[in-house]
């Protein structure tokens, strides 16, 4: 049974996020937070990020995605729990 503090998120990241190392940086940040994560480019120019792990770490990753510390230029993040 999963720990009650486990969480998962599906986030679509908008902006200039392809061809700038965004997926690599996202995977690295997720690993630092102890999350299982996958990031993939979508045909519309967005990046789909899925992550699972401790709820506080998932929240920290979403905050990072919305910050100005990511490669490229993020204009929006649609994050939903899964």
Secondary structure, 3 states (H helix, E strand, C coil): CCCCCEEEEEEEEEEECCCCCHHHHHHHHHHHCCCEEEEEECCCCCEEEEEEEEHHHHHHHHHHHCCCCCCCEEEEEEEEEC
